[in-house]
């Protein structure tokens, strides 16, 4: 005859199987079991970077940022001052989109990272009578990738029953 199996019997069997699996594991395999279960293992929980962001960071590590650049300065002027540091890939001078005038900053991208260190050691670089401030270029990471929540202010749907400039109205007229 068939034996009737109750839910409590199945639950006990399942607990026994799970206890046997855990008792057979050695303490050396703790990290492997955590990976199999989908838990994060310490030190290995870093997110993979976006390939575009990774390339951008690598390019920014080979670049410097210049401040106080004269508005009349050209890319060739900046190249001549920094070509002794190393091979220059590009010089970028951002401009105002409305009138085309320089914004007073520039970026210099080198071929290798060693050139950045040499360029940062340069002090008192003067182009067209203006001393430059030289720093490393930082990587601009969009706020949604940094985990910053947007700061949107919700506007009220209705403005209420404000009185406006004439007060509460002119009345209903004479009776």
C-alpha positions as CSV (number, residue, x, y, z in Angstrom):
1,X,0.0,0.0,0.0
2,X,1.0,3.6,-0.5
3,X,2.4,5.5,2.5
4,X,0.9,8.9,3.1
5,X,3.6,11.6,3.2
6,X,2.8,14.7,5.2
7,X,4.2,18.1,4.8
8,X,6.1,17.9,8.1
9,X,7.8,14.7,6.9
10,X,9.0,16.4,3.7
11,X,10.2,19.4,5.7
12,X,12.3,17.2,8.0
13,X,13.8,15.4,5.0
14,X,14.7,18.7,3.4
15,X,16.3,20.0,6.6
16,X,18.4,16.8,6.8
17,X,19.6,17.2,3.3
18,X,20.6,20.8,3.9
19,X,22.4,19.9,7.1
20,X,24.4,17.2,5.3
21,X,25.5,19.5,2.6
22,X,26.7,22.1,5.1
23,X,28.5,19.6,7.2
24,X,30.4,18.1,4.2
25,X,31.8,21.5,3.2
26,X,35.3,22.3,4.4
27,X,36.1,25.7,6.0
28,X,38.4,26.6,3.1
29,X,35.4,26.7,0.7
30,X,33.5,29.4,2.5
31,X,34.1,31.9,-0.3
32,X,33.1,29.4,-3.0
33,X,29.8,28.7,-1.3
34,X,29.0,32.4,-0.9
35,X,29.6,32.9,-4.6
36,X,27.3,30.0,-5.4
37,X,24.6,31.3,-3.2
38,X,24.8,34.7,-4.9
39,X,26.1,36.5,-1.8
40,X,28.8,39.1,-2.1
41,X,32.2,38.1,-1.1
42,X,34.3,40.8,0.6
43,X,36.8,42.4,-1.7
44,X,35.2,41.0,-4.8
45,X,31.9,43.0,-4.5
46,X,33.1,45.8,-6.8
47,X,30.9,46.6,-9.7
48,X,32.3,46.3,-13.2
49,X,33.0,49.6,-14.7
50,X,31.4,50.7,-18.0
51,X,34.0,50.2,-20.8
52,X,33.4,53.8,-22.0
53,X,33.9,55.2,-18.5
54,X,37.0,53.1,-18.1
55,X,38.5,54.4,-21.3
56,X,37.6,58.0,-20.3
57,X,39.3,57.5,-16.9
58,X,42.4,56.2,-18.7
59,X,42.4,59.2,-21.0
60,X,41.9,61.6,-18.2
61,X,44.9,60.1,-16.3
62,X,47.0,61.2,-19.3
63,X,45.6,64.8,-19.3
64,X,46.1,68.0,-17.4
65,X,43.8,70.9,-16.8
66,X,44.9,74.5,-17.3
67,X,43.2,77.5,-15.7
68,X,43.7,81.3,-16.3
69,X,44.4,80.8,-20.0
70,X,44.5,84.0,-22.0
71,X,41.4,84.4,-24.2
72,X,43.7,85.2,-27.2
73,X,45.8,82.0,-26.6
74,X,45.8,79.4,-29.4
75,X,46.4,75.7,-29.3
76,X,49.9,76.1,-30.8
77,X,50.9,78.5,-27.9
78,X,50.0,75.9,-25.3
79,X,51.6,73.0,-27.3
80,X,55.0,74.9,-27.5
81,X,55.0,75.3,-23.6
82,X,54.3,71.6,-22.9
83,X,55.9,69.7,-25.7
84,X,59.1,69.3,-23.7
85,X,57.1,67.2,-21.2
86,X,56.2,64.5,-23.7
87,X,54.3,63.8,-26.9
88,X,51.0,65.7,-27.0
89,X,47.9,64.0,-28.4
90,X,45.6,67.0,-28.3
91,X,45.0,70.4,-26.9
92,X,41.4,71.5,-26.3
93,X,40.3,75.0,-25.5
94,X,36.6,75.2,-24.7
95,X,34.8,78.2,-26.1
96,X,31.6,80.0,-25.4
97,X,29.0,78.7,-27.8
98,X,27.4,82.1,-28.3
99,X,30.3,84.3,-29.1
100,X,33.2,81.8,-29.7
101,X,35.4,83.4,-27.0
102,X,37.7,81.2,-24.9
103,X,36.4,80.3,-21.5
104,X,39.8,80.7,-19.9
105,X,40.6,77.0,-19.5
106,X,42.3,74.3,-21.6
107,X,43.0,70.6,-21.5
108,X,46.2,69.0,-22.7
109,X,46.2,65.2,-23.4
110,X,49.6,63.5,-23.5
111,X,50.6,60.1,-25.0
112,X,51.8,58.7,-21.6
113,X,51.2,59.3,-17.9
114,X,54.8,60.2,-17.2
115,X,54.4,63.4,-19.2
116,X,51.6,64.5,-16.8
117,X,53.9,64.3,-13.8
118,X,56.5,66.4,-15.7
119,X,53.9,69.0,-16.6
120,X,52.6,69.2,-13.0
121,X,56.2,70.0,-11.9
122,X,56.2,73.0,-14.2
123,X,55.5,76.2,-12.3
124,X,55.3,79.8,-13.4
125,X,54.2,78.9,-16.9
126,X,53.1,82.2,-18.5
127,X,51.3,82.4,-21.7
128,X,50.5,85.9,-23.1
129,X,51.3,87.5,-19.8
130,X,49.0,85.3,-17.7
131,X,50.3,82.7,-15.2
132,X,48.7,79.3,-15.7
133,X,47.4,77.0,-12.9
134,X,48.1,73.4,-13.8
135,X,46.2,70.5,-12.2
136,X,45.3,66.9,-13.2
137,X,42.1,66.5,-15.1
138,X,39.3,64.9,-13.1
139,X,37.0,62.4,-14.7
140,X,33.4,63.6,-14.8
141,X,31.1,60.8,-13.7
142,X,27.4,61.5,-14.2
143,X,25.4,61.7,-11.0
144,X,23.2,58.8,-11.9
145,X,26.3,56.5,-11.9
146,X,27.6,58.0,-8.6
147,X,24.3,57.1,-6.9
148,X,23.3,60.7,-6.3
149,X,19.5,61.2,-6.2
150,X,18.1,64.0,-8.2
151,X,17.0,67.1,-6.3
152,X,13.8,68.0,-8.0
153,X,11.4,70.3,-6.3
154,X,7.8,69.4,-6.8
155,X,5.7,72.3,-7.8
156,X,2.2,72.5,-6.3
157,X,-0.5,71.5,-8.7
158,X,-2.8,74.3,-7.7
159,X,-1.8,77.7,-6.5
160,X,-4.8,78.0,-4.2
161,X,-7.2,80.8,-4.0
162,X,-4.8,83.7,-3.8
163,X,-6.3,87.2,-3.7
164,X,-4.2,88.6,-6.5
165,X,-3.7,92.3,-6.8
166,X,-7.3,93.4,-6.4
167,X,-8.1,91.8,-3.2
168,X,-11.1,89.6,-2.7
169,X,-13.1,90.9,-5.6
170,X,-15.3,93.9,-6.2
171,X,-18.3,92.6,-4.5
172,X,-21.7,91.5,-6.0
173,X,-23.0,94.9,-6.9
174,X,-25.9,96.7,-5.4
175,X,-29.1,95.0,-4.4
